[in-house]
Amino acid sequence: MLVILTLPLSLFCIFVVVRQFERAVILRNGKVHKNRAYGPGLIFYLPCVDTIKFIDLRTFVYSVPPQDVLTKDSLTVSVDAVVFYKITDPVLAVLSVTDYKLSTHYLAATTLRNALGTRKLSEVLANRPAVSHQVFELMKNIIRDWGIQIVRVEIKDIRLPIQLQKAMAVEAESTRLANAKIIVAKAEIESTKNLELATGILMDNPICMQLRYLQSLNTIAGEKTHTIVFPFSVDTFKKIFNK
């Protein structure tokens, strides 16, 4: 109806609908028309002198392919990540960079490699959020001039070579064995101290020694054994043979 009512002027323009999540940048004779983006809604442009570009304002999700990275301690790992970004200024996204999607994807891959190259492998494995935040900060300052905003960066997976995995497993096993030996040694020291304390208490009171002796006999007899061993101290043997 609009085209019919505006004849013959409507023959010299084209009407398009810009969706809610889109903006249209019109280049008239090579210049940005009114230096702003249009939409959403119904707009028109001149087919002979205008070039129109549609920009999606929704959040894009880009999965960075696995990157072979050399860490600070000269170890090679394969790391992939996920980058979330969106367009905040459609005019800058059209004028500042040839292809904002391709540029952002390449920047994400190179920034990820640069960030991991400044950290040791143990830091990367133990603190992934810190690495993700570092990549986020490095990208944020660069693509701001492109009219793009980084929403989030997440390290998705870290793959280690088989030989490195075996070496780390051997190192972890050796560490556990060493810690186990240290714990056993500390337990023996503590047990020796307790035995020394108990010996002193029993030697000071012979009745306690006798009660302990009877308790041991009760424990042995309660196990339903056919043989009962009566423990005798050296002092007891000396008294018997002296008599």
Phi, psi and omega in degrees: 000321179296319179297318182292318182291332184260013175298145359269005182295330182293344178287343183259008178217159181240131179263133178227157179252124176263123183287167187301323184265015181236161169224149181246131176252121183256125175255109180257117184056036177088353181248151179290125183288119180059014174054041179206169178261151184249150176117171357278167180123198183268125178228169177223157176214162183270122186293336185272329187242351185250148170236128184247138178232130180263132181243127179273127182266358179288164181284128177267147177241122180237125177267111181289127179299158179304128181249126175280116188240139174260114183285177183295329178266026171062042175242139183263127177227159177248122186232136171234158186215173176234131182241130177248127180212162179210162180272127176253334179227098182300326181294315178294324179296331179276322188268331189275335186216147183295309179224104186293328179292309181297320180296318179295321180294315178294321179295321179297318181293315182290322179294323177298317178294318180295320181293318180289334179291345179263004183234152175281162183298321180297323178292321181294318182288325186273336187221073178294320179303325179294321178293317179298319180293324178296315177297320179300314182293321180293320181285326185300318184287337183274310187276000175298325179287349178265003183076025183240144179240129175279124180271314184197148174229130181227132172285122186270314185206148176233118181251130180253147174299155183299317181297321179292323177298317179296317180297319179292325178294318179295319179296317179295321179295318179296320178296318179295319179297319179296318178295323179296319178296321179295319180295319179296318179297317178296322178295322178294320178298315180295320179295320178297318179297319180293321178295321178297318179294317180294322179297318179297320180292318181291325181289330179285338183228101181299330180296321177298321177297317179296319178295321177296323179295314179294324178295320177297318178297321178296321179294317180294318182292334182283352182270007178058044178265153179274342182242128178243127180259125178263113178282136177236140177279166180295324180296324180295317177297321180297319180295321181293314183287332176292327178288000000 
